[in-house]
Amino acid sequence: MRGAQVPYLFALAIAVAGLAWMWQGSIQRVRGGTLALAGAMLVGALARLLLPEERAGMLASRRRFIDVVTLAALAIGLLVAGLVLPSPS
């Protein structure tokens, strides 16, 4: 189906931007990049939850429940990691 990969590509673009942001080096950039990665995983989880199977594209690799739980757990883990990083002083 045409356009089925758009949600996957959107989440991938956010993840790549977050990794590029972290690559800059300072702790503030690492925190922001980690939070961007968490957002990418959350976008992926929401897209997988809301889109039908044929529109989910490469986000649909297993059953919907497993995909959503896995992406949401990764998003929560990255969010917690990003929030507990020490602030630069």
N, C-alpha and C positions, 0 to 999 in steps of 0.2 A: 504494500500500500504506500502510495506517495506521501511523504512527510512523516512517516512513522518514526524516523530517527531524530526528529526535531527535539523532543524532550531529552533524549540521551545526549545529543550534541550541546544543548543548553546547559545541562548539568556538567558535562565535560568541560565546556568553556569556562564555567565558574571555577571548577577545580583547577584547571590550568592557570587561570589568573591568580588564584590563591597560592599555588605553588610558586609562581613567578614573584609574587609579592613577598613570600617568605624568603626567597632566594636573596633578597636585598640585604638581609643579615641582621639588622638591629632587632632587639627583643620586641619592640612595638610592632614592627613589620611581621615578625613571626606570630605574634598574637593575632593580628589582623588576618594574616593568611590562614591560620588555623580556623578562625571563625568563618572565613570565606569557604574553606573546605567543608566545615560543618553545614553551612548553608547549601552547598552543592549537594551534599548527601541528603539533606532534608528536601530539597527540590526534587531529587530523584525518587525519594520515598513517596512524596505526595503525588508525583506524576504517575508512579506505578500503582498507587492506591486508586486514583481517580480515573485513569484512562482504561479503556477496554483493552483486552489482550492484543488485538491486532494493531492498536495505535501506540502501544508502549515500546515497540521497537526492541532495542538491545537492553532496555531496562528489565524486560521480561526474560529472565534466564531460568527461573524455577517457578514454583507455585506463587501466586500473588502474596499470600500471607508470609511466606519465607522471605521473599524479596523485600517487602515493606519492613518487616521486623529487622532484617539484617541492615538495611540502609538507615533505618531510624536509630538502631543501636550505635552504629558507626557515627551518625550525626551527633547523638547525645554525648558519646565519648569524646569526640573532637571539640564539642562545645564546652564540656567541662574542662578539658585540657587547655583550651584557649582562655577560659575565664580564670584558671588558677595559676597561669603563668605570672611570675612576679613582674611588677611594674618597674620600669627603669627608674633609677634614682639619681 
